[in-house]
Amino acid sequence: MSFWAVSDLTDDELGAVYHLQFSDKGALTRAHVYYEDIAGIEGARWYVVAVLVFVAGAVLSTATLAFLSIGRFVARGVARFAAGMRASHD
């Protein structure tokens, strides 16, 4: 059985994460402590920021692709219209 716990931030904005493993009889078999540095964005976790950045990138790339695709078809239509106008005046 495993147990995870996260402490409050310390003065230097490090959050301690404790990972404890117990045997079936309840004896502690392994203890591991590491620190997450979340300086700069108070209370944010890396996975929350990663999801937000991924979603923003996906939306921006989709909008860019749509804009470029639509612009290509519009440019073709304008070129055909202009060629038709020139042909009718000649």
Residue pairs with C-beta under 8 A, 6 or more apart in sequence:
1 21
1 22
1 24
2 19
2 20
2 21
2 22
3 18
3 19
3 20
3 21
3 22
4 17
4 18
4 19
4 20
5 17
5 18
5 20
6 15
6 16
6 17
6 18
6 36
7 15
7 16
7 17
7 18
8 15
9 15
9 38
10 16
12 39
13 37
13 38
13 39
13 42
14 35
14 36
14 37
14 38
15 35
15 36
15 38
16 33
16 34
16 35
17 33
17 34
17 35
17 36
18 31
18 32
18 33
19 30
19 31
19 32
19 33
19 34
20 28
20 30
20 31
20 32
21 28
21 29
21 30
21 31
22 28
22 29
23 29
36 45
36 46
38 44
38 45
38 46
41 49
